[in-house]
């Protein structure tokens, strides 16, 4: 009878340690990380909106002269070099 009590007390202690030393810290850390990711996502969205607003404001100011050269990029001429073995 006494050994059974010690066994159950030991199981209760292990369960207590498991919950308070492992499970609860994991839950709190996960919550903190989620909040940090949400804050970073909001900050990125705000920066993207600001960038889009700036580009929309700058686009009408540039005028039509840039539209003629939009499709033309820089051309780099190169030659293939064959190596002799």
PDB file of N, CA, C and O in Angstrom:
ATOM      1  N   UNK A   1       0.824  -1.188   0.000  1.00  0.00           N
ATOM      2  CA  UNK A   1       0.000   0.000   0.000  1.00  0.00           C
ATOM      3  C   UNK A   1       0.869   1.252   0.000  1.00  0.00           C
ATOM      4  O   UNK A   1       0.603   2.208  -0.729  1.00  0.00           O
ATOM      5  N   UNK A   2       1.903   1.231   0.823  1.00  0.00           N
ATOM      6  CA  UNK A   2       2.804   2.373   0.893  1.00  0.00           C
ATOM      7  C   UNK A   2       3.590   2.542  -0.409  1.00  0.00           C
ATOM      8  O   UNK A   2       3.828   3.667  -0.846  1.00  0.00           O
ATOM      9  N   UNK A   3       3.992   1.432  -1.030  1.00  0.00           N
ATOM     10  CA  UNK A   3       4.725   1.496  -2.289  1.00  0.00           C
ATOM     11  C   UNK A   3       3.841   2.036  -3.408  1.00  0.00           C
ATOM     12  O   UNK A   3       4.317   2.770  -4.274  1.00  0.00           O
ATOM     13  N   UNK A   4       2.578   1.684  -3.395  1.00  0.00           N
ATOM     14  CA  UNK A   4       1.647   2.197  -4.386  1.00  0.00           C
ATOM     15  C   UNK A   4       1.499   3.716  -4.243  1.00  0.00           C
ATOM     16  O   UNK A   4       1.442   4.434  -5.240  1.00  0.00           O
ATOM     17  N   UNK A   5       1.438   4.191  -3.019  1.00  0.00           N
ATOM     18  CA  UNK A   5       1.360   5.638  -2.770  1.00  0.00           C
ATOM     19  C   UNK A   5       2.617   6.346  -3.285  1.00  0.00           C
ATOM     20  O   UNK A   5       2.519   7.397  -3.919  1.00  0.00           O
ATOM     21  N   UNK A   6       3.772   5.789  -3.023  1.00  0.00           N
ATOM     22  CA  UNK A   6       5.032   6.376  -3.494  1.00  0.00           C
ATOM     23  C   UNK A   6       5.068   6.380  -5.023  1.00  0.00           C
ATOM     24  O   UNK A   6       5.499   7.357  -5.634  1.00  0.00           O
ATOM     25  N   UNK A   7       4.619   5.295  -5.632  1.00  0.00           N
ATOM     26  CA  UNK A   7       4.595   5.211  -7.083  1.00  0.00           C
ATOM     27  C   UNK A   7       3.691   6.284  -7.683  1.00  0.00           C
ATOM     28  O   UNK A   7       4.091   6.960  -8.631  1.00  0.00           O
ATOM     29  N   UNK A   8       2.484   6.453  -7.154  1.00  0.00           N
ATOM     30  CA  UNK A   8       1.561   7.472  -7.661  1.00  0.00           C
ATOM     31  C   UNK A   8       2.073   8.874  -7.373  1.00  0.00           C
ATOM     32  O   UNK A   8       1.881   9.783  -8.181  1.00  0.00           O
ATOM     33  N   UNK A   9       2.709   9.054  -6.252  1.00  0.00           N
ATOM     34  CA  UNK A   9       3.287  10.361  -5.938  1.00  0.00           C
ATOM     35  C   UNK A   9       4.407  10.689  -6.921  1.00  0.00           C
ATOM     36  O   UNK A   9       4.529  11.829  -7.369  1.00  0.00           O
ATOM     37  N   UNK A  10       5.220   9.699  -7.254  1.00  0.00           N
ATOM     38  CA  UNK A  10       6.292   9.899  -8.214  1.00  0.00           C
ATOM     39  C   UNK A  10       5.729  10.205  -9.602  1.00  0.00           C
ATOM     40  O   UNK A  10       6.251  11.079 -10.294  1.00  0.00           O
ATOM     41  N   UNK A  11       4.680   9.509 -10.017  1.00  0.00           N
ATOM     42  CA  UNK A  11       4.034   9.800 -11.302  1.00  0.00           C
ATOM     43  C   UNK A  11       3.438  11.209 -11.323  1.00  0.00           C
ATOM     44  O   UNK A  11       3.525  11.914 -12.327  1.00  0.00           O
ATOM     45  N   UNK A  12       2.832  11.609 -10.201  1.00  0.00           N
ATOM     46  CA  UNK A  12       2.268  12.953 -10.117  1.00  0.00           C
ATOM     47  C   UNK A  12       3.382  13.999 -10.216  1.00  0.00           C
ATOM     48  O   UNK A  12       3.207  15.030 -10.865  1.00  0.00           O
ATOM     49  N   UNK A  13       4.509  13.740  -9.586  1.00  0.00           N
ATOM     50  CA  UNK A  13       5.650  14.658  -9.646  1.00  0.00           C
ATOM     51  C   UNK A  13       6.171  14.758 -11.079  1.00  0.00           C
ATOM     52  O   UNK A  13       6.445  15.858 -11.559  1.00  0.00           O
ATOM     53  N   UNK A  14       6.312  13.619 -11.769  1.00  0.00           N
ATOM     54  CA  UNK A  14       6.780  13.642 -13.152  1.00  0.00           C
ATOM     55  C   UNK A  14       5.808  14.395 -14.059  1.00  0.00           C
ATOM     56  O   UNK A  14       6.228  15.156 -14.931  1.00  0.00           O
ATOM     57  N   UNK A  15       4.525  14.184 -13.853  1.00  0.00           N
ATOM     58  CA  UNK A  15       3.518  14.896 -14.630  1.00  0.00           C
ATOM     59  C   UNK A  15       3.587  16.397 -14.359  1.00  0.00           C
ATOM     60  O   UNK A  15       3.502  17.204 -15.285  1.00  0.00           O
ATOM     61  N   UNK A  16       3.740  16.763 -13.109  1.00  0.00           N
ATOM     62  CA  UNK A  16       3.874  18.171 -12.715  1.00  0.00           C
ATOM     63  C   UNK A  16       5.092  18.802 -13.398  1.00  0.00           C
ATOM     64  O   UNK A  16       4.996  19.896 -13.953  1.00  0.00           O
ATOM     65  N   UNK A  17       6.233  18.113 -13.356  1.00  0.00           N
ATOM     66  CA  UNK A  17       7.458  18.620 -13.973  1.00  0.00           C
ATOM     67  C   UNK A  17       7.292  18.731 -15.492  1.00  0.00           C
ATOM     68  O   UNK A  17       7.751  19.698 -16.100  1.00  0.00           O
ATOM     69  N   UNK A  18       6.642  17.752 -16.094  1.00  0.00           N
ATOM     70  CA  UNK A  18       6.420  17.774 -17.528  1.00  0.00           C
ATOM     71  C   UNK A  18       5.589  18.983 -17.929  1.00  0.00           C
ATOM     72  O   UNK A  18       5.922  19.685 -18.883  1.00  0.00           O
ATOM     73  N   UNK A  19       4.524  19.219 -17.210  1.00  0.00           N
ATOM     74  CA  UNK A  19       3.624  20.310 -17.550  1.00  0.00           C
ATOM     75  C   UNK A  19       4.304  21.660 -17.336  1.00  0.00           C
ATOM     76  O   UNK A  19       4.275  22.512 -18.224  1.00  0.00           O
ATOM     77  N   UNK A  20       4.911  21.864 -16.176  1.00  0.00           N
ATOM     78  CA  UNK A  20       5.434  23.183 -15.839  1.00  0.00           C
ATOM     79  C   UNK A  20       6.839  23.449 -16.376  1.00  0.00           C
ATOM     80  O   UNK A  20       7.225  24.612 -16.495  1.00  0.00           O
ATOM     81  N   UNK A  21       7.602  22.435 -16.699  1.00  0.00           N
ATOM     82  CA  UNK A  21       8.948  22.653 -17.218  1.00  0.00           C
ATOM     83  C   UNK A  21       9.044  22.496 -18.732  1.00  0.00           C
ATOM     84  O   UNK A  21      10.023  22.941 -19.330  1.00  0.00           O
ATOM     85  N   UNK A  22       8.060  21.879 -19.359  1.00  0.00           N
ATOM     86  CA  UNK A  22       8.148  21.649 -20.791  1.00  0.00           C
ATOM     87  C   UNK A  22       6.962  22.229 -21.545  1.00  0.00           C
ATOM     88  O   UNK A  22       7.150  23.025 -22.465  1.00  0.00           O
ATOM     89  N   UNK A  23       5.768  21.855 -21.182  1.00  0.00           N
ATOM     90  CA  UNK A  23       4.592  22.213 -21.974  1.00  0.00           C
ATOM     91  C   UNK A  23       4.257  23.703 -21.867  1.00  0.00           C
ATOM     92  O   UNK A  23       4.044  24.355 -22.890  1.00  0.00           O
ATOM     93  N   UNK A  24       4.208  24.241 -20.674  1.00  0.00           N
ATOM     94  CA  UNK A  24       3.866  25.659 -20.505  1.00  0.00           C
ATOM     95  C   UNK A  24       4.914  26.572 -21.145  1.00  0.00           C
ATOM     96  O   UNK A  24       4.529  27.521 -21.828  1.00  0.00           O
ATOM     97  N   UNK A  25       6.229  26.334 -20.959  1.00  0.00           N
ATOM     98  CA  UNK A  25       7.192  27.189 -21.664  1.00  0.00           C
ATOM     99  C   UNK A  25       7.077  27.112 -23.188  1.00  0.00           C
ATOM    100  O   UNK A  25       7.272  28.120 -23.868  1.00  0.00           O
ATOM    101  N   UNK A  26       6.769  25.956 -23.726  1.00  0.00           N
ATOM    102  CA  UNK A  26       6.598  25.826 -25.175  1.00  0.00           C
ATOM    103  C   UNK A  26       5.404  26.651 -25.638  1.00  0.00           C
ATOM    104  O   UNK A  26       5.481  27.328 -26.663  1.00  0.00           O
ATOM    105  N   UNK A  27       4.316  26.602 -24.903  1.00  0.00           N
ATOM    106  CA  UNK A  27       3.118  27.359 -25.273  1.00  0.00           C
ATOM    107  C   UNK A  27       3.383  28.857 -25.214  1.00  0.00           C
ATOM    108  O   UNK A  27       2.993  29.585 -26.128  1.00  0.00           O
ATOM    109  N   UNK A  28       4.035  29.331 -24.161  1.00  0.00           N
ATOM    110  CA  UNK A  28       4.309  30.769 -24.050  1.00  0.00           C
ATOM    111  C   UNK A  28       5.295  31.237 -25.122  1.00  0.00           C
ATOM    112  O   UNK A  28       5.133  32.319 -25.686  1.00  0.00           O
ATOM    113  N   UNK A  29       6.301  30.435 -25.397  1.00  0.00           N
ATOM    114  CA  UNK A  29       7.275  30.803 -26.426  1.00  0.00           C
ATOM    115  C   UNK A  29       6.617  30.838 -27.797  1.00  0.00           C
ATOM    116  O   UNK A  29       6.895  31.735 -28.593  1.00  0.00           O
ATOM    117  N   UNK A  30       5.763  29.891 -28.077  1.00  0.00           N
ATOM    118  CA  UNK A  30       5.049  29.865 -29.348  1.00  0.00           C
ATOM    119  C   UNK A  30       4.184  31.112 -29.500  1.00  0.00           C
ATOM    120  O   UNK A  30       4.128  31.700 -30.580  1.00  0.00           O
ATOM    121  N   UNK A  31       3.520  31.512 -28.441  1.00  0.00           N
ATOM    122  CA  UNK A  31       2.700  32.723 -28.487  1.00  0.00           C
ATOM    123  C   UNK A  31       3.535  33.969 -28.758  1.00  0.00           C
ATOM    124  O   UNK A  31       3.133  34.828 -29.542  1.00  0.00           O
ATOM    125  N   UNK A  32       4.694  34.069 -28.114  1.00  0.00           N
ATOM    126  CA  UNK A  32       5.574  35.220 -28.339  1.00  0.00           C
ATOM    127  C   UNK A  32       6.078  35.257 -29.770  1.00  0.00           C
ATOM    128  O   UNK A  32       6.129  36.320 -30.388  1.00  0.00           O
ATOM    129  N   UNK A  33       6.448  34.104 -30.297  1.00  0.00           N
ATOM    130  CA  UNK A  33       6.955  34.045 -31.672  1.00  0.00           C
ATOM    131  C   UNK A  33       5.859  34.422 -32.663  1.00  0.00           C
ATOM    132  O   UNK A  33       6.122  35.129 -33.636  1.00  0.00           O
ATOM    133  N   UNK A  34       4.649  33.964 -32.428  1.00  0.00           N
ATOM    134  CA  UNK A  34       3.532  34.325 -33.313  1.00  0.00           C
ATOM    135  C   UNK A  34       3.301  35.831 -33.302  1.00  0.00           C
ATOM    136  O   UNK A  34       3.061  36.428 -34.351  1.00  0.00           O
ATOM    137  N   UNK A  35       3.371  36.450 -32.122  1.00  0.00           N
ATOM    138  CA  UNK A  35       3.191  37.901 -32.040  1.00  0.00           C
ATOM    139  C   UNK A  35       4.297  38.621 -32.791  1.00  0.00           C
ATOM    140  O   UNK A  35       4.035  39.612 -33.473  1.00  0.00           O
ATOM    141  N   UNK A  36       5.529  38.141 -32.680  1.00  0.00           N
ATOM    142  CA  UNK A  36       6.641  38.775 -33.381  1.00  0.00           C
ATOM    143  C   UNK A  36       6.479  38.640 -34.892  1.00  0.00           C
ATOM    144  O   UNK A  36       6.736  39.594 -35.626  1.00  0.00           O
ATOM    145  N   UNK A  37       6.057  37.475 -35.362  1.00  0.00           N
ATOM    146  CA  UNK A  37       5.833  37.296 -36.793  1.00  0.00           C
ATOM    147  C   UNK A  37       4.697  38.188 -37.283  1.00  0.00           C
ATOM    148  O   UNK A  37       4.781  38.755 -38.373  1.00  0.00           O
ATOM    149  N   UNK A  38       3.642  38.314 -36.490  1.00  0.00           N
ATOM    150  CA  UNK A  38       2.528  39.175 -36.884  1.00  0.00           C
ATOM    151  C   UNK A  38       2.980  40.632 -36.957  1.00  0.00           C
ATOM    152  O   UNK A  38       2.594  41.354 -37.876  1.00  0.00           O
ATOM    153  N   UNK A  39       3.785  41.064 -36.008  1.00  0.00           N
ATOM    154  CA  UNK A  39       4.292  42.437 -36.024  1.00  0.00           C
ATOM    155  C   UNK A  39       5.205  42.667 -37.222  1.00  0.00           C
ATOM    156  O   UNK A  39       5.137  43.717 -37.860  1.00  0.00           O
ATOM    157  N   UNK A  40       6.050  41.704 -37.529  1.00  0.00           N
ATOM    158  CA  UNK A  40       6.942  41.836 -38.683  1.00  0.00           C
ATOM    159  C   UNK A  40       6.139  41.868 -39.977  1.00  0.00           C
ATOM    160  O   UNK A  40       6.463  42.635 -40.885  1.00  0.00           O
ATOM    161  N   UNK A  41       5.105  41.054 -40.074  1.00  0.00           N
ATOM    162  CA  UNK A  41       4.265  41.041 -41.267  1.00  0.00           C
ATOM    163  C   UNK A  41       3.556  42.388 -41.444  1.00  0.00           C
ATOM    164  O   UNK A  41       3.483  42.914 -42.554  1.00  0.00           O
ATOM    165  N   UNK A  42       3.034  42.942 -40.345  1.00  0.00           N
ATOM    166  CA  UNK A  42       2.368  44.235 -40.417  1.00  0.00           C
ATOM    167  C   UNK A  42       3.350  45.325 -40.846  1.00  0.00           C
ATOM    168  O   UNK A  42       3.008  46.195 -41.646  1.00  0.00           O
ATOM    169  N   UNK A  43       4.551  45.274 -40.318  1.00  0.00           N
ATOM    170  CA  UNK A  43       5.554  46.266 -40.673  1.00  0.00           C
ATOM    171  C   UNK A  43       5.917  46.157 -42.160  1.00  0.00           C
ATOM    172  O   UNK A  43       6.057  47.172 -42.842  1.00  0.00           O
ATOM    173  N   UNK A  44       6.066  44.937 -42.653  1.00  0.00           N
ATOM    174  CA  UNK A  44       6.370  44.746 -44.070  1.00  0.00           C
ATOM    175  C   UNK A  44       5.223  45.241 -44.950  1.00  0.00           C
ATOM    176  O   UNK A  44       5.464  45.847 -45.994  1.00  0.00           O
ATOM    177  N   UNK A  45       3.987  44.990 -44.543  1.00  0.00           N
ATOM    178  CA  UNK A  45       2.842  45.459 -45.312  1.00  0.00           C
ATOM    179  C   UNK A  45       2.791  46.983 -45.343  1.00  0.00           C
ATOM    180  O   UNK A  45       2.483  47.574 -46.378  1.00  0.00           O
ATOM    181  N   UNK A  46       3.091  47.619 -44.217  1.00  0.00           N
ATOM    182  CA  UNK A  46       3.115  49.082 -44.169  1.00  0.00           C
ATOM    183  C   UNK A  46       4.210  49.637 -45.071  1.00  0.00           C
ATOM    184  O   UNK A  46       3.988  50.617 -45.782  1.00  0.00           O
ATOM    185  N   UNK A  47       5.384  49.023 -45.050  1.00  0.00           N
ATOM    186  CA  UNK A  47       6.469  49.479 -45.905  1.00  0.00           C
ATOM    187  C   UNK A  47       6.112  49.293 -47.374  1.00  0.00           C
ATOM    188  O   UNK A  47       6.426  50.146 -48.204  1.00  0.00           O
ATOM    189  N   UNK A  48       5.461  48.188 -47.696  1.00  0.00           N
ATOM    190  CA  UNK A  48       5.069  47.933 -49.077  1.00  0.00           C
ATOM    191  C   UNK A  48       4.029  48.949 -49.534  1.00  0.00           C
ATOM    192  O   UNK A  48       4.085  49.423 -50.669  1.00  0.00           O
ATOM    193  N   UNK A  49       3.086  49.286 -48.667  1.00  0.00           N
ATOM    194  CA  UNK A  49       2.080  50.281 -49.017  1.00  0.00           C
ATOM    195  C   UNK A  49       2.719  51.645 -49.225  1.00  0.00           C
ATOM    196  O   UNK A  49       2.358  52.367 -50.154  1.00  0.00           O
ATOM    197  N   UNK A  50       3.665  51.999 -48.364  1.00  0.00           N
ATOM    198  CA  UNK A  50       4.361  53.276 -48.509  1.00  0.00           C
ATOM    199  C   UNK A  50       5.149  53.308 -49.819  1.00  0.00           C
ATOM    200  O   UNK A  50       5.160  54.324 -50.514  1.00  0.00           O
ATOM    201  N   UNK A  51       5.798  52.211 -50.151  1.00  0.00           N
ATOM    202  CA  UNK A  51       6.563  52.134 -51.396  1.00  0.00           C
ATOM    203  C   UNK A  51       5.636  52.268 -52.602  1.00  0.00           C
ATOM    204  O   UNK A  51       5.953  52.980 -53.555  1.00  0.00           O
ATOM    205  N   UNK A  52       4.501  51.590 -52.560  1.00  0.00           N
ATOM    206  CA  UNK A  52       3.553  51.678 -53.661  1.00  0.00           C
ATOM    207  C   UNK A  52       2.997  53.095 -53.802  1.00  0.00           C
ATOM    208  O   UNK A  52       2.799  53.578 -54.917  1.00  0.00           O
ATOM    209  N   UNK A  53       2.748  53.753 -52.681  1.00  0.00           N
ATOM    210  CA  UNK A  53       2.245  55.128 -52.736  1.00  0.00           C
ATOM    211  C   UNK A  53       3.295  56.053 -53.344  1.00  0.00           C
ATOM    212  O   UNK A  53       2.971  56.926 -54.150  1.00  0.00           O
ATOM    213  N   UNK A  54       4.563  55.857 -52.950  1.00  0.00           N
ATOM    214  CA  UNK A  54       5.631  56.693 -53.502  1.00  0.00           C
ATOM    215  C   UNK A  54       5.791  56.468 -54.999  1.00  0.00           C
ATOM    216  O   UNK A  54       5.954  57.421 -55.760  1.00  0.00           O
ATOM    217  N   UNK A  55       5.744  55.202 -55.422  1.00  0.00           N
ATOM    218  CA  UNK A  55       5.918  54.923 -56.852  1.00  0.00           C
ATOM    219  C   UNK A  55       4.722  55.439 -57.654  1.00  0.00           C
ATOM    220  O   UNK A  55       4.893  55.871 -58.794  1.00  0.00           O
ATOM    221  N   UNK A  56       3.534  55.404 -57.091  1.00  0.00           N
ATOM    222  CA  UNK A  56       2.368  55.933 -57.788  1.00  0.00           C
ATOM    223  C   UNK A  56       2.432  57.448 -57.888  1.00  0.00           C
ATOM    224  O   UNK A  56       1.964  58.024 -58.871  1.00  0.00           O
ATOM    225  N   UNK A  57       3.001  58.095 -56.892  1.00  0.00           N
ATOM    226  CA  UNK A  57       3.136  59.546 -56.932  1.00  0.00           C
ATOM    227  C   UNK A  57       4.244  59.969 -57.891  1.00  0.00           C
ATOM    228  O   UNK A  57       4.137  61.016 -58.531  1.00  0.00           O
ATOM    229  N   UNK A  58       5.296  59.179 -57.998  1.00  0.00           N
ATOM    230  CA  UNK A  58       6.415  59.526 -58.861  1.00  0.00           C
ATOM    231  C   UNK A  58       6.129  59.219 -60.326  1.00  0.00           C
ATOM    232  O   UNK A  58       6.671  59.888 -61.205  1.00  0.00           O
ATOM    233  N   UNK A  59       5.294  58.229 -60.609  1.00  0.00           N
ATOM    234  CA  UNK A  59       5.025  57.822 -61.988  1.00  0.00           C
ATOM    235  C   UNK A  59       4.441  58.953 -62.828  1.00  0.00           C
ATOM    236  O   UNK A  59       4.939  59.154 -63.935  1.00  0.00           O
ATOM    237  N   UNK A  60       3.438  59.704 -62.405  1.00  0.00           N
ATOM    238  CA  UNK A  60       2.914  60.796 -63.242  1.00  0.00           C
ATOM    239  C   UNK A  60       3.933  61.920 -63.434  1.00  0.00           C
ATOM    240  O   UNK A  60       3.869  62.625 -64.441  1.00  0.00           O
ATOM    241  N   UNK A  61       4.850  62.105 -62.523  1.00  0.00           N
ATOM    242  CA  UNK A  61       5.816  63.177 -62.616  1.00  0.00           C
ATOM    243  C   UNK A  61       6.884  62.899 -63.670  1.00  0.00           C
ATOM    244  O   UNK A  61       7.489  63.837 -64.188  1.00  0.00           O
ATOM    245  N   UNK A  62       7.125  61.639 -63.994  1.00  0.00           N
ATOM    246  CA  UNK A  62       8.174  61.300 -64.939  1.00  0.00           C
ATOM    247  C   UNK A  62       7.805  61.677 -66.372  1.00  0.00           C
ATOM    248  O   UNK A  62       8.692  61.970 -67.174  1.00  0.00           O
ATOM    249  N   UNK A  63       6.559  61.675 -66.696  1.00  0.00           N
ATOM    250  CA  UNK A  63       6.132  62.093 -68.026  1.00  0.00           C
ATOM    251  C   UNK A  63       6.177  60.958 -69.032  1.00  0.00           C
ATOM    252  O   UNK A  63       6.426  59.806 -68.679  1.00  0.00           O
ATOM    253  N   UNK A  64       5.928  61.306 -70.322  1.00  0.00           N
ATOM    254  CA  UNK A  64       5.832  60.300 -71.372  1.00  0.00           C
ATOM    255  C   UNK A  64       7.169  59.998 -72.020  1.00  0.00           C
ATOM    256  O   UNK A  64       7.244  59.058 -72.811  1.00  0.00           O
ATOM    257  N   UNK A  65       8.209  60.724 -71.738  1.00  0.00           N
ATOM    258  CA  UNK A  65       9.492  60.503 -72.404  1.00  0.00           C
ATOM    259  C   UNK A  65      10.100  59.153 -72.038  1.00  0.00           C
ATOM    260  O   UNK A  65      10.804  58.569 -72.862  1.00  0.00           O
ATOM    261  N   UNK A  66       9.860  58.646 -70.859  1.00  0.00           N
ATOM    262  CA  UNK A  66      10.419  57.374 -70.436  1.00  0.00           C
ATOM    263  C   UNK A  66       9.667  56.184 -71.032  1.00  0.00           C
ATOM    264  O   UNK A  66      10.219  55.086 -71.106  1.00  0.00           O
ATOM    265  N   UNK A  67       8.437  56.381 -71.452  1.00  0.00           N
ATOM    266  CA  UNK A  67       7.655  55.265 -71.968  1.00  0.00           C
ATOM    267  C   UNK A  67       8.178  54.765 -73.310  1.00  0.00           C
ATOM    268  O   UNK A  67       7.941  53.609 -73.662  1.00  0.00           O
ATOM    269  N   UNK A  68       8.874  55.592 -74.056  1.00  0.00           N
ATOM    270  CA  UNK A  68       9.398  55.178 -75.349  1.00  0.00           C
ATOM    271  C   UNK A  68      10.555  54.197 -75.191  1.00  0.00           C
ATOM    272  O   UNK A  68      10.791  53.387 -76.088  1.00  0.00           O
ATOM    273  N   UNK A  69      11.271  54.248 -74.093  1.00  0.00           N
ATOM    274  CA  UNK A  69      12.443  53.391 -73.899  1.00  0.00           C
ATOM    275  C   UNK A  69      12.187  52.263 -72.904  1.00  0.00           C
ATOM    276  O   UNK A  69      13.134  51.595 -72.490  1.00  0.00           O
ATOM    277  N   UNK A  70      10.947  52.032 -72.511  1.00  0.00           N
ATOM    278  CA  UNK A  70      10.660  50.991 -71.515  1.00  0.00           C
ATOM    279  C   UNK A  70      11.031  49.602 -72.001  1.00  0.00           C
ATOM    280  O   UNK A  70      11.535  48.799 -71.216  1.00  0.00           O
ATOM    281  N   UNK A  71      10.799  49.296 -73.262  1.00  0.00           N
ATOM    282  CA  UNK A  71      11.050  47.958 -73.765  1.00  0.00           C
ATOM    283  C   UNK A  71      12.508  47.719 -74.131  1.00  0.00           C
ATOM    284  O   UNK A  71      12.907  46.581 -74.380  1.00  0.00           O
ATOM    285  N   UNK A  72      13.299  48.771 -74.166  1.00  0.00           N
ATOM    286  CA  UNK A  72      14.686  48.637 -74.589  1.00  0.00           C
ATOM    287  C   UNK A  72      15.574  48.534 -73.355  1.00  0.00           C
ATOM    288  O   UNK A  72      15.524  49.377 -72.459  1.00  0.00           O
ATOM    289  N   UNK A  73      16.380  47.491 -73.330  1.00  0.00           N
ATOM    290  CA  UNK A  73      17.297  47.314 -72.213  1.00  0.00           C
ATOM    291  C   UNK A  73      18.730  47.480 -72.683  1.00  0.00           C
ATOM    292  O   UNK A  73      18.980  47.744 -73.859  1.00  0.00           O
ATOM    293  N   UNK A  74      19.651  47.328 -71.776  1.00  0.00           N
ATOM    294  CA  UNK A  74      21.066  47.400 -72.136  1.00  0.00           C
ATOM    295  C   UNK A  74      21.452  46.135 -72.867  1.00  0.00           C
ATOM    296  O   UNK A  74      21.042  45.035 -72.496  1.00  0.00           O
ATOM    297  N   UNK A  75      22.255  46.305 -73.921  1.00  0.00           N
ATOM    298  CA  UNK A  75      22.717  45.164 -74.693  1.00  0.00           C
ATOM    299  C   UNK A  75      24.207  44.995 -74.433  1.00  0.00           C
ATOM    300  O   UNK A  75      24.994  45.928 -74.597  1.00  0.00           O
ATOM    301  N   UNK A  76      24.570  43.805 -74.030  1.00  0.00           N
ATOM    302  CA  UNK A  76      25.970  43.519 -73.751  1.00  0.00           C
ATOM    303  C   UNK A  76      26.431  42.500 -74.776  1.00  0.00           C
ATOM    304  O   UNK A  76      25.886  41.400 -74.863  1.00  0.00           O
ATOM    305  N   UNK A  77      27.434  42.871 -75.545  1.00  0.00           N
ATOM    306  CA  UNK A  77      27.959  41.992 -76.565  1.00  0.00           C
ATOM    307  C   UNK A  77      29.052  41.124 -75.959  1.00  0.00           C
ATOM    308  O   UNK A  77      29.880  41.601 -75.183  1.00  0.00           O
ATOM    309  N   UNK A  78      29.047  39.851 -76.319  1.00  0.00           N
ATOM    310  CA  UNK A  78      30.086  38.960 -75.792  1.00  0.00           C
ATOM    311  C   UNK A  78      30.481  37.964 -76.857  1.00  0.00           C
ATOM    312  O   UNK A  78      29.738  37.721 -77.808  1.00  0.00           O
ATOM    313  N   UNK A  79      31.643  37.400 -76.690  1.00  0.00           N
ATOM    314  CA  UNK A  79      32.126  36.369 -77.596  1.00  0.00           C
ATOM    315  C   UNK A  79      32.391  35.111 -76.795  1.00  0.00           C
ATOM    316  O   UNK A  79      32.826  35.158 -75.644  1.00  0.00           O
ATOM    317  N   UNK A  80      32.120  33.991 -77.433  1.00  0.00           N
ATOM    318  CA  UNK A  80      32.442  32.728 -76.776  1.00  0.00           C
ATOM    319  C   UNK A  80      33.923  32.450 -76.927  1.00  0.00           C
ATOM    320  O   UNK A  80      34.495  32.645 -78.000  1.00  0.00           O
ATOM    321  N   UNK A  81      34.526  32.007 -75.877  1.00  0.00           N
ATOM    322  CA  UNK A  81      35.942  31.669 -75.901  1.00  0.00           C
ATOM    323  C   UNK A  81      36.051  30.170 -75.742  1.00  0.00           C
ATOM    324  O   UNK A  81      35.570  29.592 -74.767  1.00  0.00           O
ATOM    325  N   UNK A  82      36.694  29.550 -76.718  1.00  0.00           N
ATOM    326  CA  UNK A  82      36.872  28.098 -76.644  1.00  0.00           C
ATOM    327  C   UNK A  82      38.245  27.809 -76.082  1.00  0.00           C
ATOM    328  O   UNK A  82      39.239  28.402 -76.502  1.00  0.00           O
ATOM    329  N   UNK A  83      38.294  26.915 -75.151  1.00  0.00           N
ATOM    330  CA  UNK A  83      39.557  26.546 -74.540  1.00  0.00           C
ATOM    331  C   UNK A  83      40.125  25.338 -75.263  1.00  0.00           C
ATOM    332  O   UNK A  83      39.401  24.391 -75.570  1.00  0.00           O
ATOM    333  N   UNK A  84      41.406  25.374 -75.528  1.00  0.00           N
ATOM    334  CA  UNK A  84      42.078  24.224 -76.131  1.00  0.00           C
ATOM    335  C   UNK A  84      42.460  23.262 -75.028  1.00  0.00           C
ATOM    336  O   UNK A  84      42.920  23.668 -73.961  1.00  0.00           O
ATOM    337  N   UNK A  85      42.268  22.008 -75.292  1.00  0.00           N
ATOM    338  CA  UNK A  85      42.579  21.024 -74.259  1.00  0.00           C
ATOM    339  C   UNK A  85      43.982  20.539 -74.366  1.00  0.00           C
ATOM    340  O   UNK A  85      44.409  19.704 -73.569  1.00  0.00           O
TER     341      UNK A  85
END
